[in-house]
Amino acid sequence: MSSYDRFPHIKAGKEEEVIRGYDAIIQKIQSSGNERNRIIAVETYPGVRDEELIPQFARLNPDLFLDMKSVFLGEAEMNEAMKPWLTDDRVFGRMFFGSVSDFFDPDALDKARKEVSRTEGLTVIYGFGASLIARADLVVYCDLARWEIQLRYRAGMGNYNCSNWDEDILRKYKRGYFVEWRMADRLKADLLETIDWLIDTNAKADPKMISGTALRNALFKAAHEPFRLVPYFDPGVWGGQWMKSHCNLDPEPANYAWSFDGVPEENSLLLRFGTTDVEIPAMDLTLYQPRALLGEKNYARFGAEFPIRFDFLDTMEGQNLSLQVHPLTEYIHRSFGMAYTQDESYYLLDAKEDACVYLGVKTGTKPEEMINALQEAQKTGIFDAQAYVNRIPAKKHDHFLIPAGTIHCSGKNAMVLEISATPYIFTFKLYDWGRVGLDGRPRPINIEHGRHVIQWNRTTEWVRNHLVNRFEKISENADYSEEKTGLHELEFIETRRYTIRSSMEMDLKGSVSMCNLVDGTAAVIESMDGSFEPFEVHYAETFILPSTLGRIRFRPVHGEVMILRAYVRGSFVDGKKSSV
């Protein structure tokens, strides 16, 4: 069996710091300070089970229980107000930069505040935006992982204060991604320093509560040691079989197409108190400890946003990915309100003999002819990809660089570690090999978007010279070797590959790194000054090295290992270029 750990955790504290179950939680809240003449704000992330939580907090027997949904605009008015950001597109909207209060009904808000001000006893304000109604004596935050929200969408949950239970899952996700989660994270960032309690609401009827102090201590600790995110896996029409065995997955599903195991905006953290795990969105760490996690230069450039992501694309014994292209920075900013785009690369963790990557257009391709052929394929289901796109054989440890605007996709029988800038839904599908999604519906095709961003000068010779295996030896000695593997000069991410035979020291120089053990069994990461405990990683595991670690040591556990590292160019505090 593989040593891949599906549930990595951070040692956060003692068992007694966790209050588990509603009875114990309500009792603890009741005993937190003066029971009467106070205001409790129960702030919720959109997606929590209100039907489960509201009856529990009603057990506090308040003189006033205010449900925040009564303060919001009606559903039709909210839909109208969100139109500029949701658009008519099935997949893509525009980033919302406002506040949750932008969707409050002014009259309802005024009425709610008057009710609170004249209530002499206990007031409980419950729901999304509760902390904005009045100055609370106690703030309880009910948190929820992003992946769990998506699973609830699939199970029939609607968006916040919305009756779109049966709506297309892509449209639900779009509303969350572009609007709800943006304003929720903005509000959460303002609250993390002061909340009194946090409740993990991921598991049905099994809440776990920790104090705000325990949460902040755990997040501080995470920002000062290596850590892993909790990965999740999902099937797809093109999915493969590699992750089943290498990531210890349930063998029953037909396939697993992809995994996010290095995306702080999507993944979770498990904070372990004794033997109990409290699950929180990894985004909480980025919001609360951005400087420590990212480093000063990255924070100055990106703010509280993690700029790098790693994920897996498994087509082993599966099918080709969709032929696709990502938008240029100008296009993604103008069309969707994003600050930067989805530059990426494919690193081959594994491959069969017939594996390939489609990359760039063939020399001599005429743009209008190819676009017309793609449009015709929407009727016929047939597009001769090899007539227009370079099909390049791929083998284990190859690295293909994919700056935005480059047509690409992985072929079947490949296991890809995708290294990318953070934006992750801006994929313009051009051709999907005549398939439908697992839901039986045609998968979205975005030829009109794609035609505006395809870089037609990335032809056969240019691709081979600039985007395929651009390895450069940096250093080599008896203990280790270092290679630069990319990315392209148009992309802001730098990648280095280290082959470690005995040990290797690394100075992070004040910048965050994301890494994966791409070969070998296991390695231990050690602090040079004893500031964190030795941290072990295993084959195919992605891990994060916060900017605070300074100088560290890698040591293989059983034989030689190979580590791929990604970081932001120009992010070192001393400005030096060498990474080791």
VMD Tcl script that draws the C-alpha trace (Angstrom):
set ca {
  {0.00 0.00 0.00}
  {1.12 3.54 -0.74}
  {2.34 5.79 2.10}
  {0.35 8.71 0.68}
  {-1.46 10.39 3.58}
  {-4.99 11.45 2.60}
  {-5.65 13.17 5.92}
  {-2.54 15.15 6.89}
  {-2.89 17.20 10.06}
  {-1.22 19.95 12.03}
  {-0.59 19.34 15.72}
  {-2.55 22.21 17.22}
  {-3.23 21.58 20.90}
  {-4.77 19.40 23.57}
  {-7.94 17.32 23.48}
  {-9.65 19.43 26.12}
  {-9.46 22.50 23.88}
  {-12.19 21.01 21.64}
  {-15.87 21.18 22.63}
  {-17.73 18.55 20.64}
  {-21.46 18.13 20.12}
  {-24.28 20.66 20.36}
  {-25.10 20.03 24.01}
  {-21.57 20.82 25.12}
  {-21.24 23.74 22.70}
  {-24.46 25.46 23.80}
  {-23.55 24.93 27.44}
  {-20.11 26.47 26.87}
  {-21.54 29.50 25.06}
  {-24.08 30.00 27.85}
  {-21.27 30.08 30.39}
  {-19.10 32.48 28.38}
  {-19.50 35.73 30.29}
  {-22.69 37.34 31.58}
  {-25.67 35.38 30.26}
  {-28.08 38.32 30.09}
  {-27.92 41.84 28.66}
  {-25.60 40.86 25.87}
  {-25.47 40.25 22.15}
  {-24.20 37.03 20.60}
  {-23.37 37.17 16.89}
  {-23.33 33.75 15.25}
  {-21.57 34.47 11.99}
  {-21.95 31.77 9.32}
  {-20.15 30.97 6.08}
  {-22.70 30.62 3.25}
  {-23.39 26.91 2.88}
  {-23.72 25.87 6.53}
  {-26.83 23.83 7.39}
  {-29.12 26.52 8.78}
  {-31.81 23.92 9.42}
  {-29.40 22.17 11.78}
  {-27.78 25.17 13.45}
  {-30.74 27.51 14.07}
  {-32.64 25.15 16.43}
  {-29.45 24.63 18.42}
  {-28.74 28.30 18.96}
  {-32.42 28.86 19.76}
  {-31.73 26.71 22.83}
  {-29.95 29.74 24.29}
  {-33.52 31.05 24.90}
  {-32.78 34.59 23.74}
  {-35.21 37.44 24.18}
  {-34.58 38.21 20.52}
  {-33.45 35.76 17.84}
  {-32.66 37.57 14.62}
  {-32.21 35.45 11.48}
  {-30.04 37.37 9.04}
  {-32.02 36.14 6.05}
  {-34.73 38.59 7.10}
  {-32.24 41.43 6.57}
  {-31.29 40.52 3.01}
  {-32.99 41.63 -0.14}
  {-35.59 39.22 -1.47}
  {-34.37 36.49 -3.81}
  {-35.52 38.23 -6.99}
  {-33.89 41.49 -5.91}
  {-30.66 39.70 -4.96}
  {-30.58 37.97 -8.33}
  {-31.02 41.30 -10.07}
  {-28.33 42.94 -7.95}
  {-25.89 40.12 -8.75}
  {-26.51 40.17 -12.50}
  {-23.45 42.26 -13.41}
  {-21.20 39.68 -11.72}
  {-23.03 36.47 -12.58}
  {-23.63 37.26 -16.29}
  {-25.56 34.85 -18.54}
  {-22.59 32.55 -19.07}
  {-22.93 29.03 -17.63}
  {-19.38 28.99 -16.20}
  {-17.81 32.45 -16.06}
  {-18.83 35.54 -14.12}
  {-17.00 38.63 -12.91}
  {-15.25 39.05 -9.57}
  {-17.35 40.83 -6.97}
  {-15.33 43.27 -4.87}
  {-18.08 44.55 -2.59}
  {-19.41 43.59 0.83}
  {-22.18 41.31 2.05}
  {-23.92 44.45 3.29}
  {-24.39 45.49 -0.35}
  {-27.20 42.92 -0.44}
  {-28.96 44.02 2.75}
  {-32.40 45.60 2.44}
  {-31.95 49.11 3.92}
  {-35.38 49.15 5.56}
  {-34.97 45.63 6.96}
  {-31.51 46.53 8.23}
  {-32.81 49.63 10.01}
  {-35.66 47.62 11.55}
  {-33.27 44.89 12.73}
  {-30.90 47.36 14.37}
  {-33.77 49.05 16.17}
  {-35.02 45.68 17.43}
  {-31.58 44.83 18.76}
  {-31.09 48.22 20.42}
  {-34.36 48.05 22.34}
  {-34.02 44.43 23.47}
  {-32.95 44.42 27.11}
  {-32.15 40.73 27.48}
  {-30.15 38.29 25.45}
  {-30.02 38.82 21.68}
  {-28.78 36.18 19.25}
  {-28.07 37.40 15.73}
  {-27.63 34.40 13.48}
  {-26.39 34.06 9.91}
  {-24.23 35.48 7.17}
  {-23.30 39.05 8.13}
  {-24.51 38.76 11.74}
  {-21.45 40.59 13.05}
  {-22.39 43.68 10.98}
  {-25.72 44.36 12.70}
  {-24.51 45.42 16.12}
  {-21.42 45.35 18.29}
  {-21.51 41.85 19.76}
  {-20.30 40.79 23.19}
  {-19.54 37.31 21.85}
  {-18.81 36.28 18.25}
  {-19.17 32.64 17.20}
  {-18.02 31.76 13.69}
  {-19.51 28.69 11.96}
  {-17.00 27.65 9.30}
  {-17.13 25.28 6.36}
  {-14.69 23.85 3.78}
  {-15.09 24.89 0.15}
  {-15.15 21.29 -1.09}
  {-17.94 20.40 1.34}
  {-19.97 23.31 -0.04}
  {-19.57 21.92 -3.55}
  {-20.70 18.47 -2.41}
  {-23.77 20.07 -0.83}
  {-24.53 21.87 -4.10}
  {-24.48 18.51 -5.85}
  {-26.79 17.05 -3.20}
  {-29.38 19.75 -3.86}
  {-28.42 22.69 -1.65}
  {-29.05 26.08 -3.20}
  {-26.91 29.18 -2.97}
  {-27.25 31.49 0.00}
  {-30.85 32.68 0.54}
  {-31.70 31.28 -2.87}
  {-34.16 28.59 -4.01}
  {-32.04 27.35 -6.93}
  {-31.86 23.81 -5.52}
  {-32.22 22.14 -8.92}
  {-30.10 24.59 -10.88}
  {-27.12 23.44 -12.95}
  {-24.21 22.75 -10.55}
  {-21.90 24.91 -12.68}
  {-24.15 27.92 -12.16}
  {-24.34 27.30 -8.41}
  {-20.55 27.06 -8.29}
  {-20.22 30.23 -10.36}
  {-22.38 32.17 -7.89}
  {-20.27 30.88 -5.02}
  {-16.92 31.47 -6.72}
  {-17.52 34.96 -8.08}
  {-19.79 36.47 -5.45}
  {-20.62 34.58 -2.24}
  {-17.18 33.30 -1.32}
  {-15.52 36.62 -2.19}
  {-17.62 38.67 0.22}
  {-17.60 35.88 2.84}
  {-13.79 35.68 2.84}
  {-13.55 39.46 2.98}
  {-15.76 39.52 6.07}
  {-13.97 36.54 7.62}
  {-10.60 38.26 7.22}
  {-11.93 41.15 9.32}
  {-13.15 38.77 12.05}
  {-10.40 36.18 12.49}
  {-8.41 38.30 14.94}
  {-11.34 38.80 17.30}
  {-13.79 35.88 17.09}
  {-14.39 34.18 20.42}
  {-15.28 30.73 19.11}
  {-15.03 28.82 15.85}
  {-17.27 25.86 15.02}
  {-16.32 23.26 12.42}
  {-19.66 22.47 10.74}
  {-18.41 20.13 8.01}
  {-19.76 16.86 9.44}
  {-23.52 16.61 9.77}
  {-24.69 16.72 13.42}
  {-21.09 16.53 14.65}
  {-19.93 20.09 15.35}
  {-16.54 20.76 16.93}
  {-15.79 24.09 18.59}
  {-12.49 25.67 19.56}
  {-11.75 29.07 21.03}
  {-10.65 31.92 18.83}
  {-7.37 31.90 20.74}
  {-6.81 28.20 19.99}
  {-7.57 28.84 16.30}
  {-5.19 31.78 16.06}
  {-2.42 29.86 17.85}
  {-2.86 26.94 15.44}
  {-2.76 29.20 12.39}
  {0.36 30.94 13.70}
  {1.99 27.54 14.20}
  {1.03 26.41 10.68}
  {2.67 29.50 9.20}
  {5.95 28.58 10.89}
  {6.39 24.93 9.87}
  {6.03 22.74 6.77}
  {2.48 21.50 6.27}
  {0.17 19.74 3.87}
  {-3.36 20.51 2.81}
  {-6.15 17.94 2.91}
  {-6.53 16.65 -0.67}
  {-9.79 15.76 -2.35}
  {-10.44 13.62 -5.40}
  {-13.19 13.56 -8.00}
  {-14.17 11.43 -11.01}
  {-14.55 12.76 -14.54}
  {-15.31 11.66 -18.06}
  {-11.60 11.42 -18.90}
  {-10.47 10.07 -15.53}
  {-7.87 7.38 -14.95}
  {-6.73 4.71 -12.52}
  {-3.33 5.87 -11.23}
  {-4.51 7.77 -8.16}
  {-6.58 4.84 -6.91}
  {-3.51 2.86 -5.92}
  {-0.99 5.64 -5.35}
  {-3.28 7.81 -3.19}
  {-5.08 5.04 -1.23}
  {-8.50 5.75 -2.71}
  {-11.72 3.77 -2.74}
  {-11.39 1.36 -5.71}
  {-15.14 1.25 -6.36}
  {-15.61 4.46 -8.45}
  {-15.01 4.00 -12.16}
  {-12.14 6.51 -12.14}
  {-10.61 9.56 -10.51}
  {-9.97 12.38 -12.94}
  {-8.38 15.04 -10.80}
  {-7.29 15.98 -7.32}
  {-6.67 19.27 -5.60}
  {-3.92 18.73 -3.04}
  {-2.20 22.09 -3.21}
  {-4.89 24.76 -3.60}
  {-5.31 26.76 -0.36}
  {-8.43 28.48 -1.67}
  {-10.12 25.07 -2.13}
  {-8.44 22.63 0.25}
  {-8.78 22.27 4.02}
  {-6.48 22.11 7.01}
  {-6.93 19.56 9.78}
  {-6.02 21.02 13.14}
  {-5.42 18.13 15.53}
  {-6.18 18.67 19.20}
  {-5.15 15.49 21.00}
  {-6.93 12.88 18.87}
  {-9.66 15.16 17.50}
  {-9.37 16.89 14.13}
  {-10.99 20.26 13.53}
  {-11.37 20.96 9.81}
  {-11.13 24.53 8.56}
  {-10.65 26.04 5.10}
  {-6.95 26.45 4.33}
  {-7.93 29.92 3.15}
  {-8.24 30.85 6.83}
  {-4.46 30.56 7.12}
  {-3.91 32.75 4.06}
  {-6.32 35.36 5.40}
  {-4.92 35.40 8.94}
  {-1.17 34.92 8.39}
  {-0.53 36.21 4.86}
  {2.83 37.87 5.53}
  {4.26 34.94 7.48}
  {2.93 32.39 5.01}
  {3.74 34.13 1.73}
  {6.62 36.46 2.57}
  {6.69 40.23 2.35}
  {7.30 40.51 -1.39}
  {4.57 38.05 -2.31}
  {2.15 39.73 0.09}
  {2.97 43.12 -1.44}
  {2.20 41.71 -4.90}
  {-0.75 39.38 -4.30}
  {-2.23 40.43 -0.96}
  {-3.84 37.69 1.11}
  {-3.96 35.29 -1.81}
  {-1.81 32.19 -2.34}
  {-0.31 32.60 -5.83}
  {0.65 28.97 -6.65}
  {-1.40 25.79 -6.91}
  {-0.60 22.11 -7.51}
  {-3.17 19.57 -8.64}
  {-3.29 16.13 -10.25}
  {-4.76 15.18 -13.64}
  {-5.06 11.41 -14.06}
  {-5.66 9.99 -17.55}
  {-3.95 6.63 -16.96}
  {-6.20 4.10 -18.72}
  {-8.51 7.06 -19.26}
  {-9.05 9.57 -22.05}
  {-7.65 12.85 -23.37}
  {-8.41 16.02 -21.47}
  {-10.42 18.62 -23.35}
  {-8.43 20.67 -25.85}
  {-8.22 24.06 -24.16}
  {-6.57 27.44 -23.74}
  {-6.28 29.88 -20.83}
  {-6.84 33.66 -21.12}
  {-4.09 36.24 -21.30}
  {-3.77 38.56 -18.30}
  {-5.34 41.49 -20.16}
  {-8.31 39.37 -21.20}
  {-8.95 37.79 -17.81}
  {-8.73 41.19 -16.13}
  {-11.02 42.93 -18.61}
  {-13.54 40.11 -18.91}
  {-13.63 38.61 -15.41}
  {-12.02 41.10 -13.02}
  {-9.03 38.88 -12.19}
  {-5.65 40.42 -11.41}
  {-3.59 37.70 -13.11}
  {-4.17 34.62 -15.22}
  {-3.93 30.84 -15.21}
  {-0.39 30.25 -16.47}
  {0.59 26.64 -15.87}
  {2.73 23.64 -16.72}
  {2.43 19.84 -16.86}
  {5.00 17.78 -14.97}
  {4.68 14.07 -15.77}
  {4.66 12.01 -12.59}
  {4.12 8.90 -14.68}
  {3.30 7.93 -18.26}
  {2.70 4.93 -20.46}
  {4.49 4.44 -23.78}
  {1.72 6.06 -25.82}
  {1.34 9.12 -23.56}
  {1.43 12.53 -25.19}
  {0.71 16.20 -24.63}
  {-1.04 18.39 -27.21}
  {0.74 21.76 -27.16}
  {0.69 24.78 -29.45}
  {-0.47 25.01 -33.05}
  {1.22 23.29 -35.96}
  {3.35 25.48 -38.16}
  {1.26 26.73 -41.07}
  {-2.06 26.54 -39.25}
  {-4.52 29.15 -40.48}
  {-6.45 30.63 -37.54}
  {-9.84 31.01 -39.25}
  {-9.64 27.53 -40.74}
  {-9.02 25.99 -37.32}
  {-11.74 28.06 -35.63}
  {-14.22 27.06 -38.32}
  {-13.26 23.40 -37.84}
  {-13.78 23.72 -34.08}
  {-17.19 25.30 -34.58}
  {-18.19 22.60 -37.05}
  {-17.13 19.99 -34.49}
  {-19.89 21.27 -32.20}
  {-22.34 19.84 -34.74}
  {-20.47 16.74 -35.86}
  {-18.47 15.85 -32.74}
  {-15.39 15.36 -34.94}
  {-12.26 17.53 -34.97}
  {-8.91 16.40 -36.39}
  {-6.78 17.73 -33.54}
  {-3.50 16.44 -34.97}
  {-4.07 18.42 -38.15}
  {-3.84 21.66 -36.19}
  {-2.18 20.99 -32.81}
  {1.26 19.55 -32.03}
  {1.08 16.06 -30.50}
  {4.28 15.61 -28.49}
  {5.24 12.22 -26.96}
  {5.50 12.39 -23.17}
  {7.42 10.30 -20.66}
  {7.89 10.25 -16.90}
  {9.58 13.42 -15.52}
  {9.02 15.46 -18.68}
  {7.98 19.05 -18.03}
  {5.77 20.96 -20.49}
  {5.42 24.71 -19.99}
  {2.05 26.27 -20.82}
  {1.98 30.08 -20.71}
  {-1.49 31.55 -21.11}
  {-2.73 31.62 -24.68}
  {-1.13 28.28 -25.58}
  {-3.49 25.56 -26.85}
  {-2.92 22.39 -24.87}
  {-4.19 19.25 -23.19}
  {-2.83 16.03 -21.77}
  {-3.47 12.90 -23.78}
  {-4.55 9.59 -22.28}
  {-2.23 7.39 -20.19}
  {-0.49 10.26 -18.40}
  {-0.32 11.25 -14.76}
  {0.13 15.00 -14.61}
  {1.20 17.19 -11.73}
  {-0.21 20.52 -12.86}
  {1.72 23.51 -11.57}
  {-0.14 26.74 -12.02}
  {-0.91 30.24 -10.94}
  {-3.88 30.30 -8.57}
  {-6.85 31.08 -10.87}
  {-8.27 27.65 -11.66}
  {-11.64 27.81 -13.41}
  {-10.64 29.93 -16.40}
  {-10.29 27.10 -18.89}
  {-11.67 27.82 -22.34}
  {-12.55 24.40 -23.76}
  {-12.22 24.30 -27.52}
  {-12.99 20.64 -28.19}
  {-14.04 17.80 -25.91}
  {-13.73 14.79 -28.21}
  {-17.51 14.53 -28.63}
  {-18.20 13.71 -24.96}
  {-20.83 14.69 -22.43}
  {-20.24 15.19 -18.71}
  {-20.97 12.65 -15.99}
  {-24.32 14.40 -15.58}
  {-25.21 13.55 -19.18}
  {-25.09 17.19 -20.25}
  {-22.70 18.58 -22.88}
  {-19.62 20.06 -21.24}
  {-19.23 23.81 -21.81}
  {-17.28 24.77 -24.94}
  {-15.82 28.28 -25.13}
  {-14.60 28.78 -28.68}
  {-15.61 32.45 -28.73}
  {-13.52 33.21 -25.66}
  {-10.72 31.01 -26.94}
  {-10.39 32.66 -30.35}
  {-9.57 35.97 -28.62}
  {-6.63 34.59 -26.64}
  {-5.02 31.81 -28.73}
  {-1.43 32.78 -29.54}
  {-1.07 31.60 -33.11}
  {2.69 32.27 -33.20}
  {3.31 29.41 -30.75}
  {4.01 27.04 -33.57}
  {5.82 23.70 -33.77}
  {9.39 24.99 -33.67}
  {8.66 27.65 -31.06}
  {6.96 25.12 -28.78}
  {9.80 22.63 -29.00}
  {12.40 25.34 -28.40}
  {10.65 27.12 -25.54}
  {8.10 24.87 -23.84}
  {9.39 21.29 -23.76}
  {11.90 20.09 -21.15}
  {13.73 23.37 -20.70}
  {16.03 21.82 -18.10}
  {19.09 23.72 -16.98}
  {21.66 22.33 -14.54}
  {22.21 24.77 -11.66}
  {24.51 22.78 -9.41}
  {25.63 19.23 -8.65}
  {27.71 17.55 -5.98}
  {27.88 14.20 -4.21}
  {24.87 15.02 -2.02}
  {22.36 16.49 -4.47}
  {21.79 18.12 -7.83}
  {19.59 21.10 -8.72}
  {17.95 21.79 -12.06}
  {15.85 24.65 -13.33}
  {12.86 23.15 -15.16}
  {10.84 26.28 -15.98}
  {8.56 28.00 -16.19}
  {8.54 30.10 -19.32}
  {9.74 33.70 -19.01}
  {6.15 34.88 -19.60}
  {5.08 33.13 -16.37}
  {5.88 34.41 -12.87}
  {6.45 30.97 -11.33}
  {9.91 29.39 -11.20}
  {10.32 25.63 -10.79}
  {13.37 23.72 -9.59}
  {13.95 19.98 -9.38}
  {16.25 18.57 -6.71}
  {17.66 15.06 -6.82}
  {18.78 14.37 -3.24}
  {21.10 11.47 -2.54}
  {22.13 12.12 1.08}
  {21.00 15.58 2.23}
  {20.44 19.09 0.98}
  {20.11 22.44 2.71}
  {17.86 25.15 1.34}
  {17.39 28.80 2.27}
  {13.83 29.94 1.53}
  {14.93 33.58 1.78}
  {11.60 34.92 2.94}
  {9.41 33.45 0.22}
  {6.82 30.65 0.25}
  {7.40 27.48 -1.79}
  {5.05 24.69 -2.86}
  {6.67 21.30 -3.45}
  {5.92 17.71 -4.40}
  {7.97 14.55 -3.87}
  {7.93 13.43 -7.49}
  {10.18 10.39 -7.06}
  {11.45 8.23 -4.23}
  {9.75 6.89 -1.12}
  {9.97 9.58 1.56}
  {11.99 12.52 2.81}
  {12.28 14.39 6.09}
  {12.39 18.18 6.32}
  {14.39 19.43 9.29}
  {14.77 22.85 10.85}
  {18.34 24.09 11.11}
  {17.54 25.94 14.31}
  {15.03 23.52 15.86}
  {12.07 25.86 15.32}
  {9.81 23.03 14.09}
  {9.67 19.26 14.47}
  {11.01 17.06 11.64}
  {8.34 16.76 8.95}
  {8.06 13.65 6.74}
  {6.63 13.65 3.23}
  {5.95 10.71 0.93}
  {5.83 10.03 -2.78}
  {3.35 12.23 -4.69}
  {2.49 14.35 -1.64}
  {2.34 18.10 -2.10}
  {3.59 20.24 0.78}
  {4.03 23.92 1.55}
  {7.10 25.63 2.97}
  {6.07 28.98 4.54}
  {8.34 31.97 4.11}
  {9.22 31.96 7.82}
  {11.23 28.72 7.75}
  {14.52 30.26 6.73}
  {17.18 27.59 6.22}
  {16.05 23.97 6.22}
  {17.45 20.52 5.43}
  {16.00 17.73 3.27}
  {17.04 14.19 4.07}
  {15.88 11.07 2.17}
  {14.42 8.28 4.30}
  {15.01 5.33 1.94}
  {17.31 5.99 -0.98}
  {17.37 8.85 -3.46}
  {14.42 11.23 -3.78}
  {13.39 13.89 -6.25}
  {11.54 17.05 -5.20}
  {9.90 19.59 -7.49}
  {9.62 23.07 -6.02}
  {7.69 26.11 -7.25}
  {8.05 29.69 -6.06}
  {7.44 33.21 -7.32}
  {10.29 34.76 -9.26}
  {11.82 37.81 -7.63}
  {10.20 37.08 -4.27}
  {13.36 36.54 -2.20}
  {13.93 39.22 0.39}
  {17.64 39.49 -0.37}
  {17.10 39.48 -4.12}
  {19.49 36.59 -4.78}
  {18.69 34.24 -7.63}
  {20.15 30.97 -6.38}
  {17.68 28.89 -4.39}
  {20.12 26.60 -2.58}
}
mol new
graphics top color blue
foreach p $ca { graphics top sphere $p radius 0.5 }
foreach p [lrange $ca 0 end-1] q [lrange $ca 1 end] { graphics top cylinder $p $q radius 0.2 }
display resetview
